[in-house]
Amino acid sequence: MRTIEQELESVPLVPLIQSNDPDIAIETAKALVAGGLFAIELVLRTPQALNCLSAIVQAVPEAIVGAGTVLNTRQAEAAIMAGAEFIVCPGLHKPVIDVVKVHGLPICPGVVTATEMQQAWNMGLRILKFFPADLAGGTAMIKSLAAVFGDVRFIPTGGISADNLAEYLSVPAVLACGGSWLTPKTALASGDFEVVTELAAAAVAIAAATRG
Ligand code: 3PG
């Protein structure tokens, strides 16, 4: 079985799913997989998010499903119990990182500043979410940070779309890009999962053209 890092080296995209309905979450995940995206971040921002997570884990075994917007250790434990294979946080919080490490799972905390990066680096972390990417300086900021933290790979998220995806993926320090543009709320609400597959396939094509 491939790891999340291996998957992102191959297809550098992390689509976000936000849903309060396990059936919609399953169909969205299936649509992403049909478009070529297997690494999926289910964000814990709805009352049914954990049920959505475990539903995808069970119904879409070919996906590598992680939990996002994990804010505290309780959520981290619950997400891991629900079957999350990796954990993503918007910020840097050592107790969450410690809990996830105990379970031996990948943890990707969010950073913006050199101070946060230095803290994460000293916790042994080498893959970091850069959030909110576009507002925090975009590719120029990533290049500046990468010049200092040469062994860190970034997953920029926040404000990324098909329009600027190639710009981000052309930066060598970027491991992958995350975002919700691949799962539009309107498409999910209307059950138009073909749109999700089309957006996923378009992003895969951009990634292939950028990375070769
Ligand atoms: C996140 O949860 O990482 C961000 O809210 C995603 O940002 P986006 O909606 O601009 O992709």
Boltz pocket constraint, residues with backbone or C-beta under 6 A from the ligand:
constraints:
  - pocket:
      binder: B
      contacts: [[A, 16], [A, 43], [A, 68], [A, 69], [A, 131], [A, 157], [A, 158], [A, 159], [A, 160], [A, 178], [A, 179], [A, 180], [A, 181]]
      max_distance: 6.0
